[in-house]
């Protein structure tokens, strides 16, 4: 092998190892976010959804955020937090 090929191989292997490490390190954070998202949906449904609630109607954005969390998509977290905070409902613990 030439020096250039050897250097390229080392950089490629190093980059792959770094990517694997970063993915493995992010997995627990994603699990925590998913659990938190589910807890937010439970609070949202318990206090803000349903007939007979003396609360203002929730936005389409909040309903969509709850659907995302139920599907395992954590991008609904900010909208659910905002809806709960605006209604003075305590947020669940984050972990």
HUJO-V592447 format. One record per backbone hydrogen bond with DSSP energy under -1.0 kcal/mol. CO is the residue of the C=O (numbers start at 1). NH is the residue of the N-H. E is the energy in kcal/mol with one decimal. If there is no record, write none. Layout:
((CO	NH	E) (CO	NH	E))
This chain:
((2	6	-2.4) (3	7	-2.5) (4	8	-2.4) (5	9	-2.5) (6	10	-2.2) (7	11	-2.2) (8	12	-2.4) (9	13	-2.7) (10	14	-2.5) (11	15	-2.4) (12	16	-2.4) (13	17	-2.4) (14	18	-2.2) (15	19	-2.3) (16	20	-2.4) (17	21	-2.3) (18	22	-2.3) (19	23	-2.3) (20	24	-2.3) (21	25	-2.2) (22	26	-1.5) (26	30	-2.0) (27	31	-2.1) (28	32	-2.4) (29	33	-2.5) (30	34	-2.5) (31	35	-2.2) (32	36	-2.4) (33	37	-2.7) (34	38	-2.2) (35	39	-2.1) (36	40	-2.4) (37	41	-2.1) (38	42	-2.1) (39	43	-2.2) (40	44	-2.9) (41	45	-3.1) (42	46	-2.3) (43	47	-2.5) (44	48	-2.5) (59	63	-2.0) (60	64	-2.6) (61	65	-2.3) (62	66	-2.2) (63	67	-2.0) (64	68	-2.4) (65	69	-2.4) (66	70	-2.4) (67	71	-1.5) (68	73	-3.0) (69	72	-1.6) (74	77	-1.8) (76	80	-2.0) (77	81	-2.7) (78	82	-2.4) (79	83	-2.3) (80	84	-2.4) (81	85	-2.9) (82	86	-2.8) (83	87	-1.2) (84	89	-2.9) (85	88	-1.7))
